[in-house]
């Protein structure tokens, strides 16, 4: 090197800085790649993606060859810089050349290449793989020796240094879906998030409460039962003796209506159309219940508590609506659960599900406690409310409008008050 002219030394120095930029950008690009997109491209036969996947499958060897090459290049550049300094100005110039070389390497071989690689990882990593793979085989003995020492050092602090952490948990997968942007349509994002939410909710969260269940009392007069069969807007109804605690089964109205139309149905023959009830324990995760319904070929289950008392009904429609949103039509004659007012407030039925309100209205009422608006108000007040009582729940002013016995029949919810603290609950 000492025999080369000064211009040749600077030419070699420039080449080494370019090589340093290559290694630096390759390291950042490889680590910044989207692993799931890379896997998809590799499965489709993309040769560059396959080479990169091969390198990333053994990250210690990849980093070993990159850092080995980068350090050799940088040390060589420092040596040549020293020789050039001595040839031009002598020993006093070594410090100046070292400072200048540090700035040049920092800007042109580290910061700029790594920033570019972080923004466009595929554009850098894919071409670099064609250089790094042969280089890995060429320098394998040195890389193996370096990794042997490095991995031995790591094992002093970690029990399983080779354990992979690429798998996503549920919360991380939610973040991936939410950050997908235009790659996934908003409607599809909502459905995917709904599927993930099924793991967190139970049948109690989505069931039709006992107070809203429509059923057939087999002890009623036949004329009353026949009228209920012809006027009901539901396909399946529970049948019971006296009250809902004495369920005897489920009747499919479409099958019974054929016999009723032909005057071939009475109270005695009605039992032929009653199918045994399907009971669901409270606390059953919705995902588990969906699989159970599929296995049992059921569309309706009766939710019971630990004492066997009926709590509500869960149907396949309720489960599917958690994923795709509301798709069932409202039966004629049924009252809406909420009514908008001119001041942007809403009149809400006390039996309305909090989860349904949050989904339909875009609210953020707490769902980790009571399942209905009535239950939420009673929990916050810790007393039986009277008309006119107003509370603040998670920044939402809620006014009790009408009560019936020990429950809230109708309440009014006003727009969220942003200037209040989210954890402030007050009663007036």
HELIX and SHEET records of a PDB file:
HELIX    1   1 UNK A    6  UNK A   32  1                                  27    
HELIX    2   2 UNK A   35  UNK A   43  1                                   9    
HELIX    3   3 UNK A   47  UNK A   56  1                                  10    
HELIX    4   4 UNK A   59  UNK A   88  1                                  30    
HELIX    5   5 UNK A   93  UNK A  104  1                                  12    
HELIX    6   6 UNK A  105  UNK A  111  3                                   7    
HELIX    7   7 UNK A  112  UNK A  119  1                                   8    
HELIX    8   8 UNK A  121  UNK A  138  1                                  18    
HELIX    9   9 UNK A  140  UNK A  155  1                                  16    
HELIX   10  10 UNK A  170  UNK A  178  1                                   9    
HELIX   11  11 UNK A  181  UNK A  183  5                                   3    
HELIX   12  12 UNK A  186  UNK A  197  1                                  12    
HELIX   13  13 UNK A  203  UNK A  206  1                                   4    
HELIX   14  14 UNK A  210  UNK A  212  5                                   3    
HELIX   15  15 UNK A  222  UNK A  231  1                                  10    
HELIX   16  16 UNK A  253  UNK A  261  1                                   9    
HELIX   17  17 UNK A  269  UNK A  273  5                                   5    
HELIX   18  18 UNK A  286  UNK A  296  1                                  11    
HELIX   19  19 UNK A  316  UNK A  324  1                                   9    
HELIX   20  20 UNK A  354  UNK A  361  1                                   8    
HELIX   21  21 UNK A  373  UNK A  381  1                                   9    
SHEET    1   A 4 UNK A 208  UNK A 209  0                                        
SHEET    2   A 4 UNK A 310  UNK A 315 -1                                        
SHEET    3   A 4 UNK A 300  UNK A 304 -1                                        
SHEET    4   A 4 UNK A 279  UNK A 281  1                                        
SHEET    1   B 4 UNK A 215  UNK A 217  0                                        
SHEET    2   B 4 UNK A 236  UNK A 240  1                                        
SHEET    3   B 4 UNK A 247  UNK A 252 -1                                        
SHEET    4   B 4 UNK A 274  UNK A 275 -1                                        
SHEET    1   C 5 UNK A 338  UNK A 340  0                                        
SHEET    2   C 5 UNK A 346  UNK A 349 -1                                        
SHEET    3   C 5 UNK A 407  UNK A 416 -1                                        
SHEET    4   C 5 UNK A 396  UNK A 404 -1                                        
SHEET    5   C 5 UNK A 390  UNK A 393 -1                                        
END                                                                             
